Amino acid sequence: MNFYVNQSIIIHNLRVGSITTSSVFQIGSTGTIKALSKFSNTGAFTEPARPLKARGQIISSTNS
């Protein structure tokens, strides 16, 4: 069974507070949203990060 949806969407102002890596932002209709996960080493790191010492610890990119 096929459904055809015609839409006309006018957005005058749109404010997005935050989007995380697992967020889905959609305007309009869709038949299927497929999950996609990619892992990239964009910082060219060569070794694992130091383990956290406390819950909620902030990790910085500088050595401290």
GIVEN-V986835 format. One record per helix or strand of 3 or more residues. SS is the DSSP state (A for helix, B for strand). FROM is the first residue (numbers start at 1). TO is the last residue. Records with the same first field share a line. If there is no record, write none. Layout:
# GIVEN-V986835
SS->FROM-TO  FROM-TO
This chain:
# GIVEN-V986835
none
